[in-house]
Amino acid sequence: MPLHLKSYKEHYNPLFLCILSFISSPRSSLPLVRSISSKYITMIDIKCNCGATAVIRTSYSKRNPGKLYYACTVKGPLCKFIGWVNDYDQDCDCMAFRMKLEEQNRKLKLYLVISWVFFVSVLIYKV
């Protein structure tokens, strides 16, 4: 968790979380709506079911003191708690690891193709 987020009671989005652009269906309990895609990473805003952009607030309850959570800015009966910030961070870590594995996989495929081209060229040259 970045230190600057812990010092604020409320931090307005966009909160930049990394997820792979090829993952199109995030968990249903985490409402992710608007995204700006690049080649591998997508930046997202967290939105409430009512459509308002969520903010990060600090919990002062006895069960979760000091824990950051997403909350809706609209005062309504259904618009309060959206999700814990850590849930999104864990998704980000998992997806960043998956992105690294995908990159390694692409490199290995390229090395395999290059080695076959080299092998075939050696066979042709010897004949």
C-alpha positions as CSV (number, residue, x, y, z in Angstrom):
1,M,0.0,0.0,0.0
2,P,1.5,3.4,-0.9
3,L,2.2,5.5,2.1
4,H,0.5,8.6,0.7
5,L,-2.8,6.8,0.6
6,K,-2.7,6.0,4.3
7,S,-2.4,9.7,5.2
8,Y,-5.6,10.8,3.5
9,K,-9.2,10.1,4.7
10,E,-10.5,10.4,1.2
11,H,-8.6,10.0,-2.1
12,Y,-10.5,10.6,-5.3
13,N,-10.0,8.3,-8.3
14,P,-8.6,7.5,-10.8
15,L,-6.8,4.9,-8.7
16,F,-4.4,3.3,-11.1
17,L,-4.5,-0.5,-10.8
18,C,-3.0,-2.8,-13.2
19,I,-4.9,-5.5,-14.9
20,L,-4.2,-7.3,-18.1
21,S,-6.2,-5.9,-21.0
22,F,-7.2,-9.3,-22.2
23,I,-9.1,-10.1,-19.0
24,S,-12.6,-8.9,-19.7
25,S,-14.6,-10.2,-16.8
26,P,-13.5,-9.1,-13.4
27,R,-15.1,-10.6,-10.3
28,S,-18.7,-9.5,-10.0
29,S,-18.3,-8.2,-6.5
30,L,-15.7,-5.7,-7.7
31,P,-17.5,-3.2,-10.0
32,L,-15.0,-2.0,-12.6
33,V,-16.5,0.1,-15.3
34,R,-14.4,2.6,-17.3
35,S,-11.0,1.6,-18.6
36,I,-8.2,3.2,-20.7
37,S,-6.3,0.4,-22.4
38,S,-2.7,0.3,-23.5
39,K,-0.9,-2.8,-25.0
40,Y,-0.6,-4.8,-21.8
41,I,-2.0,-2.7,-18.9
42,T,-5.5,-1.2,-18.3
43,M,-6.0,1.7,-16.0
44,I,-9.4,1.6,-14.3
45,D,-11.8,3.7,-12.3
46,I,-13.8,2.1,-9.6
47,K,-17.5,2.9,-9.9
48,C,-20.5,2.2,-7.8
49,N,-23.7,0.5,-9.1
50,C,-25.3,3.9,-9.3
51,G,-22.6,5.1,-11.7
52,A,-20.8,7.5,-9.4
53,T,-17.0,7.3,-9.1
54,A,-15.9,5.7,-5.9
55,V,-13.6,7.4,-3.3
56,I,-11.2,5.8,-0.9
57,R,-12.0,6.2,2.8
58,T,-10.5,4.9,6.0
59,S,-12.5,2.6,8.2
60,Y,-12.8,3.7,11.9
61,S,-14.8,0.6,13.0
62,K,-13.6,-1.8,15.7
63,R,-13.5,-4.7,13.3
64,N,-11.4,-3.0,10.6
65,P,-9.6,0.0,12.1
66,G,-7.5,2.0,9.6
67,K,-8.4,-0.3,6.7
68,L,-9.0,1.5,3.4
69,Y,-12.2,0.9,1.5
70,Y,-14.1,2.1,-1.6
71,A,-17.2,4.1,-0.9
72,C,-19.8,5.8,-3.1
73,T,-20.0,9.6,-3.0
74,V,-23.8,9.5,-3.4
75,K,-25.7,9.5,-0.1
76,G,-28.3,6.7,-0.7
77,P,-29.5,3.6,1.0
78,L,-27.7,1.3,-1.4
79,C,-24.6,3.4,-2.1
80,K,-22.2,3.0,0.8
81,F,-19.6,0.3,0.8
82,I,-18.2,-1.0,-2.5
83,G,-15.1,-3.0,-1.6
84,W,-11.8,-3.2,0.3
85,V,-8.8,-1.6,-1.4
86,N,-6.7,-4.7,-0.6
87,D,-9.0,-6.8,-2.7
88,Y,-8.1,-4.8,-5.7
89,D,-4.4,-4.8,-4.8
90,Q,-4.4,-8.6,-4.7
91,D,-6.0,-8.8,-8.1
92,C,-3.4,-6.4,-9.4
93,D,-0.5,-8.5,-8.0
94,C,-2.0,-11.7,-9.4
95,M,-2.5,-10.2,-12.8
96,A,1.0,-8.6,-12.9
97,F,2.4,-12.0,-12.2
98,R,0.3,-13.4,-15.0
99,M,1.5,-10.7,-17.4
100,K,5.1,-11.5,-16.6
101,L,4.5,-15.2,-17.3
102,E,2.8,-14.3,-20.6
103,E,5.8,-12.2,-21.6
104,Q,8.2,-15.1,-20.8
105,N,6.0,-17.4,-22.8
106,R,6.2,-15.1,-25.8
107,K,10.0,-15.0,-25.6
108,L,10.3,-18.8,-25.3
109,K,8.1,-19.2,-28.4
110,L,10.3,-16.7,-30.3
111,Y,13.5,-18.6,-29.2
112,L,11.9,-21.9,-30.4
113,V,11.1,-20.5,-33.8
114,I,14.6,-19.0,-34.2
115,S,16.2,-22.3,-33.2
116,W,14.2,-24.2,-35.8
117,V,15.1,-21.7,-38.5
118,F,18.8,-22.0,-37.5
119,F,18.5,-25.8,-37.5
120,V,16.8,-25.9,-40.9
121,S,19.4,-23.5,-42.4
122,V,22.3,-25.7,-41.1
123,L,20.6,-28.8,-42.7
124,I,20.2,-27.0,-46.0
125,Y,23.7,-25.6,-46.0
126,K,25.3,-29.1,-45.4
127,V,23.3,-30.6,-48.3
